[in-house]
């Protein structure tokens, strides 16, 4: 851990507001206005500091295990992939009892995923070492994402879903307004994750904006078969929140839940033109 990350971690623990303000200043070269937030980023960061820090429902929804309870309360168990096991440590996993393909996740942060397509060629020892390392991390300390603080850490193993396409719906006060789609690309032997990122409205028209560090795709995808169903589900899953991004998968014309995301890019979206940030901010009522 370098000096910058040590400082970020210290402030995330001792003064989340100051850490957020400093990070915003470095990221956007301007002061974060929390007294009169207007842009989508400002309002999301206001929510992080003023409501997400003490909201059991939000905490359960970002918990990749507990979210199952929330979906059950909405009558949406069918969106959940099969659950093969829940563990406190990688040392507890009975690898032999698992099917040939599966997905391993830690429930307390982002990026803690291992995809196993073929158990016969899978390095169990390396995976166990990685999982136990992740379980020692406190994800919330990385950038003051306080909503992760009270998650009871677990390792979960779920069904491996094939032919997945992810559709992420930005929902404002219970209304889906924006669809986010990313495209991975293989360039020779080099894998480029999220090479292309595009935004669409609810009529599947492309919105002319770009996320920093990503290109727009030159090819517009076909409207998914389950598009109307996904919009309906997004309304149900976002109804309890001023903002949430409902991340859904389509696999073989069936819809599954990926996750509920309350702070896309940790509340630091760099979009051009910047007027998009202002426009999206008008859709979010935090009063």
C-alpha atoms as a printed R data frame, in Angstrom:
    type eleno elety resid chain resno       x       y       z
1   ATOM     1    CA   UNK     A     1   0.000   0.000   0.000
2   ATOM     2    CA   UNK     A     2   1.511   3.336  -1.075
3   ATOM     3    CA   UNK     A     3   1.449   6.569   0.921
4   ATOM     4    CA   UNK     A     4  -1.567   7.938  -0.973
5   ATOM     5    CA   UNK     A     5  -3.653   4.849  -0.239
6   ATOM     6    CA   UNK     A     6  -2.546   4.864   3.393
7   ATOM     7    CA   UNK     A     7  -3.791   8.454   3.680
8   ATOM     8    CA   UNK     A     8  -7.079   7.575   1.923
9   ATOM     9    CA   UNK     A     9  -7.616   4.635   4.253
10  ATOM    10    CA   UNK     A    10  -6.858   6.719   7.352
11  ATOM    11    CA   UNK     A    11  -9.318   9.435   6.304
12  ATOM    12    CA   UNK     A    12 -11.948   6.883   5.247
13  ATOM    13    CA   UNK     A    13 -11.897   5.585   8.810
14  ATOM    14    CA   UNK     A    14 -11.544   8.859  10.717
15  ATOM    15    CA   UNK     A    15 -13.251  11.450   8.495
16  ATOM    16    CA   UNK     A    16 -15.187  10.041   5.490
17  ATOM    17    CA   UNK     A    17 -16.506  13.477   4.546
18  ATOM    18    CA   UNK     A    18 -13.028  14.992   4.310
19  ATOM    19    CA   UNK     A    19 -11.732  11.991   2.354
20  ATOM    20    CA   UNK     A    20 -14.602  12.363  -0.107
21  ATOM    21    CA   UNK     A    21 -14.047  16.107  -0.491
22  ATOM    22    CA   UNK     A    22 -10.306  15.683  -1.095
23  ATOM    23    CA   UNK     A    23 -10.828  12.861  -3.593
24  ATOM    24    CA   UNK     A    24 -13.422  14.920  -5.453
25  ATOM    25    CA   UNK     A    25 -11.065  17.914  -5.619
26  ATOM    26    CA   UNK     A    26  -8.268  15.743  -7.052
27  ATOM    27    CA   UNK     A    27 -10.616  14.006  -9.486
28  ATOM    28    CA   UNK     A    28 -12.536  17.016 -10.858
29  ATOM    29    CA   UNK     A    29 -10.283  19.946  -9.901
30  ATOM    30    CA   UNK     A    30 -13.135  21.723  -8.144
31  ATOM    31    CA   UNK     A    31 -14.816  21.830  -4.759
32  ATOM    32    CA   UNK     A    32 -17.506  19.312  -3.875
33  ATOM    33    CA   UNK     A    33 -20.740  21.151  -3.096
34  ATOM    34    CA   UNK     A    34 -22.564  19.135  -0.446
35  ATOM    35    CA   UNK     A    35 -24.699  22.026   0.804
36  ATOM    36    CA   UNK     A    36 -26.400  22.543  -2.552
37  ATOM    37    CA   UNK     A    37 -25.617  19.442  -4.645
38  ATOM    38    CA   UNK     A    38 -26.740  19.629  -8.261
39  ATOM    39    CA   UNK     A    39 -24.853  17.160 -10.449
40  ATOM    40    CA   UNK     A    40 -25.476  13.424 -10.299
41  ATOM    41    CA   UNK     A    41 -22.049  12.922  -8.688
42  ATOM    42    CA   UNK     A    42 -22.652  15.546  -5.999
43  ATOM    43    CA   UNK     A    43 -26.034  14.092  -5.122
44  ATOM    44    CA   UNK     A    44 -24.725  10.518  -4.998
45  ATOM    45    CA   UNK     A    45 -21.886  11.556  -2.697
46  ATOM    46    CA   UNK     A    46 -24.378  13.447  -0.521
47  ATOM    47    CA   UNK     A    47 -26.423  10.252  -0.247
48  ATOM    48    CA   UNK     A    48 -23.307   8.263   0.621
49  ATOM    49    CA   UNK     A    49 -22.413  10.565   3.494
50  ATOM    50    CA   UNK     A    50 -25.910  11.302   4.788
51  ATOM    51    CA   UNK     A    51 -28.056   8.203   4.272
52  ATOM    52    CA   UNK     A    52 -26.003   5.188   3.175
53  ATOM    53    CA   UNK     A    53 -23.875   5.297   6.329
54  ATOM    54    CA   UNK     A    54 -26.851   4.180   8.442
55  ATOM    55    CA   UNK     A    55 -29.196   2.275   6.177
56  ATOM    56    CA   UNK     A    56 -29.647  -1.453   6.803
57  ATOM    57    CA   UNK     A    57 -31.602  -1.960   3.583
58  ATOM    58    CA   UNK     A    58 -28.817  -0.481   1.453
59  ATOM    59    CA   UNK     A    59 -26.215  -2.537   3.325
60  ATOM    60    CA   UNK     A    60 -28.192  -5.751   2.768
61  ATOM    61    CA   UNK     A    61 -28.714  -4.956  -0.910
62  ATOM    62    CA   UNK     A    62 -24.994  -4.487  -1.633
63  ATOM    63    CA   UNK     A    63 -24.179  -7.627   0.336
64  ATOM    64    CA   UNK     A    64 -23.900 -10.259  -2.398
65  ATOM    65    CA   UNK     A    65 -25.351 -12.862  -0.023
66  ATOM    66    CA   UNK     A    66 -27.985 -10.855   1.869
67  ATOM    67    CA   UNK     A    67 -29.425  -9.422  -1.360
68  ATOM    68    CA   UNK     A    68 -31.161 -12.777  -1.669
69  ATOM    69    CA   UNK     A    69 -33.374 -11.809   1.264
70  ATOM    70    CA   UNK     A    70 -34.297  -8.520  -0.421
71  ATOM    71    CA   UNK     A    71 -35.249 -10.238  -3.673
72  ATOM    72    CA   UNK     A    72 -37.299 -12.772  -1.714
73  ATOM    73    CA   UNK     A    73 -39.192  -9.910  -0.042
74  ATOM    74    CA   UNK     A    74 -40.060  -8.622  -3.527
75  ATOM    75    CA   UNK     A    75 -41.192 -12.043  -4.755
76  ATOM    76    CA   UNK     A    76 -38.295 -12.206  -7.208
77  ATOM    77    CA   UNK     A    77 -36.450 -15.365  -6.197
78  ATOM    78    CA   UNK     A    78 -36.450 -16.447  -9.842
79  ATOM    79    CA   UNK     A    79 -33.797 -13.777 -10.585
80  ATOM    80    CA   UNK     A    80 -31.261 -15.511  -8.361
81  ATOM    81    CA   UNK     A    81 -28.707 -17.991  -9.695
82  ATOM    82    CA   UNK     A    82 -28.486 -21.271  -7.804
83  ATOM    83    CA   UNK     A    83 -26.559 -21.057  -4.527
84  ATOM    84    CA   UNK     A    84 -24.129 -23.930  -3.923
85  ATOM    85    CA   UNK     A    85 -22.558 -22.843  -0.649
86  ATOM    86    CA   UNK     A    86 -21.806 -20.099   1.893
87  ATOM    87    CA   UNK     A    87 -18.551 -20.080   3.851
88  ATOM    88    CA   UNK     A    88 -16.614 -18.058   6.419
89  ATOM    89    CA   UNK     A    89 -13.259 -19.140   4.997
90  ATOM    90    CA   UNK     A    90 -11.937 -20.728   1.824
91  ATOM    91    CA   UNK     A    91 -10.614 -23.512   4.059
92  ATOM    92    CA   UNK     A    92 -14.233 -24.581   4.664
93  ATOM    93    CA   UNK     A    93 -15.064 -25.168   0.993
94  ATOM    94    CA   UNK     A    94 -15.727 -28.772  -0.030
95  ATOM    95    CA   UNK     A    95 -14.452 -28.522  -3.594
96  ATOM    96    CA   UNK     A    96 -15.389 -32.086  -4.466
97  ATOM    97    CA   UNK     A    97 -19.091 -31.437  -3.799
98  ATOM    98    CA   UNK     A    98 -19.228 -28.612  -6.346
99  ATOM    99    CA   UNK     A    99 -20.296 -29.010  -9.989
100 ATOM   100    CA   UNK     A   100 -17.782 -28.690 -12.818
101 ATOM   101    CA   UNK     A   101 -18.425 -24.945 -13.304
102 ATOM   102    CA   UNK     A   102 -19.339 -22.272 -10.775
103 ATOM   103    CA   UNK     A   103 -18.699 -18.697  -9.655
104 ATOM   104    CA   UNK     A   104 -17.003 -17.762  -6.371
105 ATOM   105    CA   UNK     A   105 -17.618 -14.364  -4.752
106 ATOM   106    CA   UNK     A   106 -16.790 -12.518  -1.582
107 ATOM   107    CA   UNK     A   107 -19.865 -10.590  -0.530
108 ATOM   108    CA   UNK     A   108 -18.362  -7.420   0.987
109 ATOM   109    CA   UNK     A   109 -17.030  -5.401  -1.963
110 ATOM   110    CA   UNK     A   110 -16.488  -5.107  -5.703
111 ATOM   111    CA   UNK     A   111 -14.177  -7.173  -7.890
112 ATOM   112    CA   UNK     A   112 -14.007 -10.158  -5.542
113 ATOM   113    CA   UNK     A   113 -15.001 -12.766  -8.160
114 ATOM   114    CA   UNK     A   114 -13.505 -15.962  -9.550
115 ATOM   115    CA   UNK     A   115 -15.107 -17.678 -12.554
116 ATOM   116    CA   UNK     A   116 -14.542 -21.405 -12.792
117 ATOM   117    CA   UNK     A   117 -15.461 -22.891 -16.168
118 ATOM   118    CA   UNK     A   118 -13.768 -26.254 -15.668
119 ATOM   119    CA   UNK     A   119 -13.047 -27.569 -12.174
120 ATOM   120    CA   UNK     A   120 -10.643 -30.178 -13.549
121 ATOM   121    CA   UNK     A   121  -8.140 -27.492 -14.617
122 ATOM   122    CA   UNK     A   122  -8.883 -25.128 -11.728
123 ATOM   123    CA   UNK     A   123  -6.105 -24.281  -9.246
124 ATOM   124    CA   UNK     A   124  -7.923 -24.671  -5.913
125 ATOM   125    CA   UNK     A   125  -4.941 -23.703  -3.776
126 ATOM   126    CA   UNK     A   126  -4.351 -20.443  -5.625
127 ATOM   127    CA   UNK     A   127  -8.069 -19.621  -5.438
128 ATOM   128    CA   UNK     A   128  -8.189 -20.349  -1.705
129 ATOM   129    CA   UNK     A   129  -5.180 -18.101  -1.118
130 ATOM   130    CA   UNK     A   130  -6.811 -15.282  -3.084
131 ATOM   131    CA   UNK     A   131 -10.146 -15.683  -1.304
132 ATOM   132    CA   UNK     A   132  -8.603 -15.632   2.159
133 ATOM   133    CA   UNK     A   133  -6.659 -12.513   1.182
134 ATOM   134    CA   UNK     A   134  -9.875 -10.796   0.062
135 ATOM   135    CA   UNK     A   135 -11.586 -11.811   3.287
136 ATOM   136    CA   UNK     A   136  -8.946  -9.881   5.241
137 ATOM   137    CA   UNK     A   137  -9.657  -6.688   3.293
138 ATOM   138    CA   UNK     A   138 -12.071  -4.015   4.506
139 ATOM   139    CA   UNK     A   139 -13.374  -2.773   1.166
140 ATOM   140    CA   UNK     A   140 -15.185   0.204   2.681
141 ATOM   141    CA   UNK     A   141 -11.892   1.742   3.795
142 ATOM   142    CA   UNK     A   142 -10.579   2.110   0.233
143 ATOM   143    CA   UNK     A   143 -12.700   5.159  -0.631
144 ATOM   144    CA   UNK     A   144 -14.979   5.822   2.352
145 ATOM   145    CA   UNK     A   145 -17.852   3.724   0.942
146 ATOM   146    CA   UNK     A   146 -19.383   3.466   4.381
147 ATOM   147    CA   UNK     A   147 -22.335   1.406   3.179
148 ATOM   148    CA   UNK     A   148 -20.034  -1.653   3.010
149 ATOM   149    CA   UNK     A   149 -18.771  -1.273   6.590
150 ATOM   150    CA   UNK     A   150 -21.327  -3.459   8.384
151 ATOM   151    CA   UNK     A   151 -21.432  -6.400   5.981
152 ATOM   152    CA   UNK     A   152 -20.624  -9.703   7.673
153 ATOM   153    CA   UNK     A   153 -18.005 -11.181   5.355
154 ATOM   154    CA   UNK     A   154 -18.860 -14.401   3.560
155 ATOM   155    CA   UNK     A   155 -17.677 -16.433   0.581
156 ATOM   156    CA   UNK     A   156 -20.502 -17.598  -1.657
157 ATOM   157    CA   UNK     A   157 -20.481 -20.035  -4.562
158 ATOM   158    CA   UNK     A   158 -23.169 -19.758  -7.206
159 ATOM   159    CA   UNK     A   159 -24.246 -21.227 -10.499
160 ATOM   160    CA   UNK     A   160 -22.123 -20.402 -13.566
161 ATOM   161    CA   UNK     A   161 -24.400 -18.770 -16.138
162 ATOM   162    CA   UNK     A   162 -23.439 -19.016 -19.803
163 ATOM   163    CA   UNK     A   163 -23.854 -16.527 -22.660
164 ATOM   164    CA   UNK     A   164 -24.324 -13.593 -20.291
165 ATOM   165    CA   UNK     A   165 -25.021 -10.046 -21.396
166 ATOM   166    CA   UNK     A   166 -25.203  -7.413 -18.652
167 ATOM   167    CA   UNK     A   167 -27.709  -4.550 -18.735
168 ATOM   168    CA   UNK     A   168 -27.388  -1.837 -16.089
169 ATOM   169    CA   UNK     A   169 -30.355   0.443 -15.485
170 ATOM   170    CA   UNK     A   170 -29.835   3.836 -13.823
171 ATOM   171    CA   UNK     A   171 -33.007   4.353 -11.799
172 ATOM   172    CA   UNK     A   172 -34.012   7.706 -10.328
173 ATOM   173    CA   UNK     A   173 -36.634   7.701  -7.570
174 ATOM   174    CA   UNK     A   174 -37.977   4.397  -8.822
175 ATOM   175    CA   UNK     A   175 -37.926   5.224 -12.535
176 ATOM   176    CA   UNK     A   176 -35.399   3.619 -14.927
177 ATOM   177    CA   UNK     A   177 -34.014   6.356 -17.174
178 ATOM   178    CA   UNK     A   178 -30.648   5.210 -18.530
179 ATOM   179    CA   UNK     A   179 -29.315   1.882 -19.760
180 ATOM   180    CA   UNK     A   180 -25.560   1.318 -19.444
181 ATOM   181    CA   UNK     A   181 -23.911  -1.355 -21.585
182 ATOM   182    CA   UNK     A   182 -20.266  -2.367 -21.696
183 ATOM   183    CA   UNK     A   183 -18.459  -4.511 -24.253
184 ATOM   184    CA   UNK     A   184 -15.341  -6.579 -23.607
185 ATOM   185    CA   UNK     A   185 -12.863  -7.074 -26.468
186 ATOM   186    CA   UNK     A   186 -10.135  -9.577 -27.225
187 ATOM   187    CA   UNK     A   187  -7.282  -7.867 -29.111
188 ATOM   188    CA   UNK     A   188  -5.081 -10.787 -30.076
189 ATOM   189    CA   UNK     A   189  -4.083 -12.337 -26.760
190 ATOM   190    CA   UNK     A   190  -4.952  -9.170 -24.822
191 ATOM   191    CA   UNK     A   191  -8.315  -9.013 -23.052
192 ATOM   192    CA   UNK     A   192  -9.738  -5.489 -22.737
193 ATOM   193    CA   UNK     A   193 -12.551  -5.398 -20.188
194 ATOM   194    CA   UNK     A   194 -15.194  -2.706 -20.752
195 ATOM   195    CA   UNK     A   195 -13.418  -1.511 -23.888
196 ATOM   196    CA   UNK     A   196 -16.642   0.098 -25.087
197 ATOM   197    CA   UNK     A   197 -19.257   1.715 -22.866
198 ATOM   198    CA   UNK     A   198 -22.508   3.096 -24.225
199 ATOM   199    CA   UNK     A   199 -25.628   4.651 -22.752
200 ATOM   200    CA   UNK     A   200 -29.190   4.315 -24.058
201 ATOM   201    CA   UNK     A   201 -32.549   5.783 -23.134
202 ATOM   202    CA   UNK     A   202 -35.583   3.632 -22.369
203 ATOM   203    CA   UNK     A   203 -36.503   3.510 -26.064
204 ATOM   204    CA   UNK     A   204 -33.054   2.046 -26.768
205 ATOM   205    CA   UNK     A   205 -31.791   5.186 -28.467
206 ATOM   206    CA   UNK     A   206 -28.101   5.890 -27.934
207 ATOM   207    CA   UNK     A   207 -27.255   8.840 -25.675
208 ATOM   208    CA   UNK     A   208 -24.317  10.836 -26.974
209 ATOM   209    CA   UNK     A   209 -21.922  10.773 -24.035
210 ATOM   210    CA   UNK     A   210 -18.656   9.076 -23.120
211 ATOM   211    CA   UNK     A   211 -17.238   7.768 -19.867
212 ATOM   212    CA   UNK     A   212 -13.606   8.772 -19.360
213 ATOM   213    CA   UNK     A   213 -11.183   6.049 -20.414
214 ATOM   214    CA   UNK     A   214 -13.670   4.254 -22.658
215 ATOM   215    CA   UNK     A   215 -14.754   4.486 -26.271
216 ATOM   216    CA   UNK     A   216 -18.250   4.262 -27.670
217 ATOM   217    CA   UNK     A   217 -18.999   1.189 -29.734
218 ATOM   218    CA   UNK     A   218 -19.435   1.709 -33.469
219 ATOM   219    CA   UNK     A   219 -22.082  -1.018 -33.568
220 ATOM   220    CA   UNK     A   220 -25.456  -0.649 -31.890
221 ATOM   221    CA   UNK     A   221 -26.607  -3.935 -30.344
222 ATOM   222    CA   UNK     A   222 -30.003  -5.423 -30.977
223 ATOM   223    CA   UNK     A   223 -32.738  -4.696 -28.467
224 ATOM   224    CA   UNK     A   224 -32.667  -7.601 -26.005
225 ATOM   225    CA   UNK     A   225 -35.607  -9.976 -26.048
226 ATOM   226    CA   UNK     A   226 -36.208  -9.323 -22.357
227 ATOM   227    CA   UNK     A   227 -35.845  -5.510 -22.514
228 ATOM   228    CA   UNK     A   228 -39.410  -4.715 -21.416
229 ATOM   229    CA   UNK     A   229 -39.208  -7.315 -18.661
230 ATOM   230    CA   UNK     A   230 -35.926  -5.861 -17.420
231 ATOM   231    CA   UNK     A   231 -37.455  -2.371 -17.308
232 ATOM   232    CA   UNK     A   232 -40.365  -3.736 -15.278
233 ATOM   233    CA   UNK     A   233 -38.034  -5.477 -12.850
234 ATOM   234    CA   UNK     A   234 -35.871  -2.362 -12.522
235 ATOM   235    CA   UNK     A   235 -38.904  -0.380 -11.384
236 ATOM   236    CA   UNK     A   236 -39.674  -2.938  -8.687
237 ATOM   237    CA   UNK     A   237 -36.082  -3.197  -7.453
238 ATOM   238    CA   UNK     A   238 -35.480   0.573  -7.399
239 ATOM   239    CA   UNK     A   239 -38.772   1.626  -5.810
240 ATOM   240    CA   UNK     A   240 -37.345   1.901  -2.279
241 ATOM   241    CA   UNK     A   241 -34.409   4.164  -3.155
242 ATOM   242    CA   UNK     A   242 -33.781   7.698  -4.468
243 ATOM   243    CA   UNK     A   243 -31.144   6.211  -6.759
244 ATOM   244    CA   UNK     A   244 -29.853   2.765  -7.596
245 ATOM   245    CA   UNK     A   245 -28.346   1.145 -10.661
246 ATOM   246    CA   UNK     A   246 -30.101  -2.172 -11.201
247 ATOM   247    CA   UNK     A   247 -27.625  -4.542 -12.842
248 ATOM   248    CA   UNK     A   248 -29.291  -7.445 -14.622
249 ATOM   249    CA   UNK     A   249 -28.071 -10.336 -16.751
250 ATOM   250    CA   UNK     A   250 -29.785 -11.871 -19.738
251 ATOM   251    CA   UNK     A   251 -28.836 -15.503 -20.292
252 ATOM   252    CA   UNK     A   252 -30.640 -17.567 -22.909
253 ATOM   253    CA   UNK     A   253 -33.641 -15.209 -22.823
254 ATOM   254    CA   UNK     A   254 -33.925 -15.413 -19.030
255 ATOM   255    CA   UNK     A   255 -33.213 -12.529 -16.616
256 ATOM   256    CA   UNK     A   256 -30.984 -12.828 -13.553
257 ATOM   257    CA   UNK     A   257 -29.826 -10.332 -10.946
258 ATOM   258    CA   UNK     A   258 -26.213  -9.229 -11.011
259 ATOM   259    CA   UNK     A   259 -26.229  -6.636  -8.221
260 ATOM   260    CA   UNK     A   260 -27.672  -3.349  -7.019
261 ATOM   261    CA   UNK     A   261 -25.168  -0.498  -7.294
262 ATOM   262    CA   UNK     A   262 -25.711   2.658  -5.274
263 ATOM   263    CA   UNK     A   263 -22.501   4.484  -6.199
264 ATOM   264    CA   UNK     A   264 -21.440   3.905  -9.826
265 ATOM   265    CA   UNK     A   265 -17.675   4.530 -10.094
266 ATOM   266    CA   UNK     A   266 -17.821   5.396  -6.360
267 ATOM   267    CA   UNK     A   267 -19.712   8.597  -7.225
268 ATOM   268    CA   UNK     A   268 -16.950   9.918  -9.490
269 ATOM   269    CA   UNK     A   269 -18.384   9.565 -13.003
270 ATOM   270    CA   UNK     A   270 -16.370  11.490 -15.598
271 ATOM   271    CA   UNK     A   271 -18.824  11.960 -18.456
272 ATOM   272    CA   UNK     A   272 -18.550  14.175 -21.520
273 ATOM   273    CA   UNK     A   273 -20.250  16.393 -22.295
274 ATOM   274    CA   UNK     A   274 -20.364  17.510 -18.639
275 ATOM   275    CA   UNK     A   275 -23.907  18.781 -19.196
276 ATOM   276    CA   UNK     A   276 -24.986  15.132 -18.865
277 ATOM   277    CA   UNK     A   277 -23.964  15.213 -15.185
278 ATOM   278    CA   UNK     A   278 -26.171  18.260 -14.649
279 ATOM   279    CA   UNK     A   279 -29.120  16.758 -16.528
280 ATOM   280    CA   UNK     A   280 -28.976  13.458 -14.665
281 ATOM   281    CA   UNK     A   281 -28.697  15.401 -11.423
282 ATOM   282    CA   UNK     A   282 -32.073  17.046 -12.078
283 ATOM   283    CA   UNK     A   283 -33.691  13.598 -12.151
284 ATOM   284    CA   UNK     A   284 -32.519  12.707  -8.634
285 ATOM   285    CA   UNK     A   285 -34.598  14.059  -5.761
286 ATOM   286    CA   UNK     A   286 -32.722  13.681  -2.456
287 ATOM   287    CA   UNK     A   287 -35.070  15.753  -0.278
